[in-house]
Amino acid sequence: MSRDTEEVKITYIGGPTALIEFHGLRFLTDPTFDLAGEEYPSGLRKLHSPTLTFDDIAPVDYVLLSHDQHSDNLDRSGREALARAKTVLTTQAGAERLGGNAIGLAAWTTIKVTTPDGSPLLITATPARHGPVGCGGRSGPVIGFALCPSGNEGVIYVSGDTVWYEGVAEVARWLSVTTAVLNMGAARVEAAGPAPLTMTATDGIEVAKAMPEATIVPLHFDGWAHFSESKQVIQKAFQAAGLEHRLRWVDPPSSR
């Protein structure tokens, strides 16, 4: 099922993958289209198949690829799909590896695109840290994204794989976010140690407090074996914090 939040329509495909329809443009987050049962480096294992294929959602204007180096954000079928999008936006290192239609962005770099009605839309790369302090050398560079209509009102924030830290707080200070799409699930990988590599429910609550006008849309909390916090954990934490009304769950269409 897709759900409308203000002017944004979000269709959840599975894991970190969702189609965001905004101001007439179609944005695809971290494409993962492999079937369940696949295994990848670092012990990653896919548990659920996507509920839609790329063919089901095409055409795609922009892929918002937080990083290309981890298979739970860009699996084999997702990688094949990149060439079928108009443009892929990702990290500078990722764009160098991918080539083709990929454009590399550093944090706080902005590009301006034109919506079908001729209005400008700014796409800004936002800071991200994929784990605890000092993890950059191991996890590699990651970015999030902000989709900003003219006037900096009604901004969609797409976190990518990050934890709550000063870079995310900076996004909250500078942008008027009304929809925050957060990669949650508290991903943990044995090779990286016990610290979570993506947002915990507590992190999500910090984002909600820092972005008081934002609807919180969790992604990337199921479908892979390395998540340590489920939808139920996230929901209970928000309920305990008195913020459950801020959550919007975008359920995938019925499984194939």
C-alpha positions in Angstrom: 0.0 0.0 0.0 1.2 3.5 -0.8 0.4 6.3 1.6 0.2 10.1 0.9 1.9 12.4 3.4 1.2 16.0 2.4 2.4 16.2 -1.2 4.6 13.1 -1.1 3.6 9.6 -2.0 5.8 6.8 -0.8 5.7 3.2 -1.9 7.7 0.8 0.2 9.4 -2.0 -1.8 11.5 -3.6 1.0 14.7 -3.0 3.0 16.0 0.5 2.2 14.1 0.7 -1.1 11.1 3.0 -1.6 9.7 5.0 -4.5 9.1 8.6 -3.5 6.8 10.6 -5.8 7.2 14.3 -5.2 6.3 17.3 -7.3 5.9 15.1 -10.4 9.3 13.4 -10.1 10.0 9.8 -9.2 12.8 9.1 -6.8 14.1 5.6 -5.9 16.0 5.1 -2.7 18.9 2.5 -2.3 17.8 -0.1 -4.9 17.6 -3.7 -3.7 15.7 -6.1 -6.0 17.3 -9.5 -5.4 15.1 -12.3 -4.2 15.2 -13.7 -0.7 17.9 -16.2 0.2 20.8 -14.3 -1.4 24.0 -14.0 0.7 26.7 -11.3 0.4 30.1 -10.2 1.8 30.3 -9.4 5.6 27.7 -12.1 6.3 24.8 -10.1 4.9 21.7 -12.3 4.2 18.5 -11.3 2.5 15.3 -12.7 4.1 12.5 -11.2 2.1 12.0 -10.6 -1.6 11.0 -7.2 -2.9 7.2 -6.8 -3.4 7.8 -4.9 -6.6 10.3 -5.2 -9.4 12.0 -2.3 -11.2 9.7 -2.9 -14.1 6.7 -2.4 -11.8 7.8 1.1 -10.8 9.6 2.4 -13.9 10.2 5.0 -15.1 12.5 6.5 -12.4 13.9 10.0 -12.6 16.5 9.9 -9.9 18.1 7.1 -7.8 19.0 8.4 -4.4 21.9 6.0 -3.6 23.3 6.7 -0.1 26.3 4.5 -0.9 27.3 1.7 -3.3 29.7 -0.4 -1.2 27.2 -2.4 0.8 24.9 -5.0 -0.7 21.9 -4.3 1.6 21.8 -0.8 -0.1 22.7 -1.9 -3.6 22.3 -5.5 -4.4 23.0 -7.3 -7.7 19.6 -6.6 -9.3 19.6 -3.1 -7.9 23.0 -2.5 -9.5 21.6 -3.7 -12.9 18.7 -1.3 -12.5 20.8 1.8 -12.2 21.3 2.2 -15.9 17.6 2.3 -16.4 17.1 5.4 -14.3 17.6 8.9 -15.7 20.2 9.9 -13.1 21.9 8.3 -10.1 22.9 10.6 -7.3 25.4 9.1 -4.8 28.8 9.7 -3.1 31.7 11.1 -5.0 33.6 7.8 -4.6 30.5 5.8 -5.6 30.0 7.8 -8.8 33.6 7.2 -9.8 33.1 3.4 -9.3 29.7 3.3 -11.1 30.4 5.7 -13.9 27.6 6.1 -16.6 24.7 8.2 -15.3 26.0 8.5 -11.8 26.7 12.0 -10.3 28.8 12.2 -7.1 27.9 14.7 -4.4 29.7 15.7 -1.2 27.7 16.6 1.9 25.9 20.0 1.5 26.4 20.0 -2.3 23.2 21.0 -4.0 21.9 20.5 -7.6 18.8 22.1 -9.0 16.4 20.2 -11.1 13.2 21.2 -12.8 9.8 19.6 -12.0 7.3 18.7 -14.8 5.4 22.0 -14.1 8.6 24.0 -14.6 9.3 24.7 -10.9 12.8 24.3 -9.4 13.6 21.6 -6.9 16.8 21.5 -5.0 18.4 18.1 -4.2 21.0 18.5 -1.4 23.4 15.8 -0.2 23.3 15.6 3.6 25.9 14.4 6.1 25.8 10.8 7.2 27.9 8.6 9.5 27.4 4.9 9.0 28.1 3.8 12.6 30.0 4.9 15.6 32.7 7.6 15.8 35.7 6.6 13.7 33.8 4.2 11.5 34.5 6.0 8.3 37.6 4.1 7.3 35.8 0.8 7.6 32.3 1.7 6.3 33.3 4.2 3.6 31.5 7.4 2.7 27.8 7.7 2.9 25.3 10.6 2.2 21.6 11.3 2.7 19.4 13.6 0.7 17.1 16.5 1.1 14.5 17.3 -1.5 13.8 21.0 -1.2 11.0 22.8 -3.0 11.5 26.5 -3.6 11.3 28.5 -0.4 12.8 25.7 1.7 9.4 24.6 3.0 8.0 21.1 2.9 11.4 19.4 2.7 11.7 15.6 2.4 14.8 14.3 4.2 16.1 10.8 3.3 18.7 9.8 5.8 20.5 6.9 4.0 22.5 4.7 6.3 23.4 6.9 9.3 23.1 7.1 13.0 22.0 10.1 14.9 24.9 12.5 15.3 25.8 16.1 14.8 25.6 15.9 11.0 21.9 14.9 11.2 21.3 17.5 13.9 22.7 20.1 11.4 20.2 19.0 8.8 17.4 19.7 11.4 18.8 23.2 12.1 19.2 24.2 8.5 16.2 22.7 6.7 12.4 22.8 7.4 11.8 19.1 7.2 8.2 17.9 7.0 8.9 14.3 6.0 11.9 12.3 7.4 12.5 9.0 5.7 14.8 7.2 8.1 16.9 4.0 7.7 16.3 2.4 11.1 16.5 -1.2 12.3 19.7 -0.7 14.3 21.7 -2.8 11.8 24.6 -4.7 13.4 27.3 -6.8 11.7 29.6 -9.0 13.7 32.7 -7.8 11.8 32.0 -4.2 12.7 31.5 -4.9 16.4 28.4 -4.4 18.6 27.6 -0.8 17.8 24.6 -0.1 15.6 25.4 1.0 12.0 22.0 2.6 11.3 19.5 4.4 13.4 18.0 2.8 16.5 14.5 3.7 17.7 16.2 6.1 20.2 17.9 7.8 17.3 14.6 8.1 15.5 13.1 9.8 18.5 16.0 12.2 18.6 15.3 13.0 14.9 11.6 13.5 15.7 12.5 15.9 18.5 15.0 17.9 16.4 12.5 18.0 13.4 9.3 18.8 15.3 7.2 19.4 12.1 8.3 16.1 10.4 6.4 13.0 9.9 8.7 10.0 10.6 8.7 7.3 7.9 10.9 4.3 8.9 12.6 2.2 6.3 15.3 -0.6 6.3 14.1 -2.3 9.5 13.2 -5.6 8.0 14.1 -7.9 5.1 17.7 -8.6 6.1 19.1 -10.7 8.9 21.4 -8.1 10.4 18.6 -5.8 11.8 18.3 -5.9 15.6 15.2 -3.7 16.0 11.9 -4.6 14.4 8.8 -2.5 13.6 7.4 -3.5 16.9 10.4 -2.2 18.8 10.4 1.1 17.0 6.6 1.5 17.5 6.8 0.8 21.3 9.7 3.2 21.7 7.8 6.0 20.0 4.7 5.2 22.0 6.7 5.4 25.3 8.1 8.8 24.2 4.6 10.1 23.4 5.5 10.4 19.7 3.7 7.4 18.1 1.4 9.9 16.3 4.4 11.1 14.4 5.1 7.7 12.8 3.8 6.8 9.3 4.3 3.2 8.2 4.3 2.7 4.5 3.5 -1.0 4.0 4.7 -2.7 0.9 2.1 -4.0 -1.6 1.0 -7.6 -1.1 4.0 -10.0 -1.5 4.4 -11.7 -4.9 
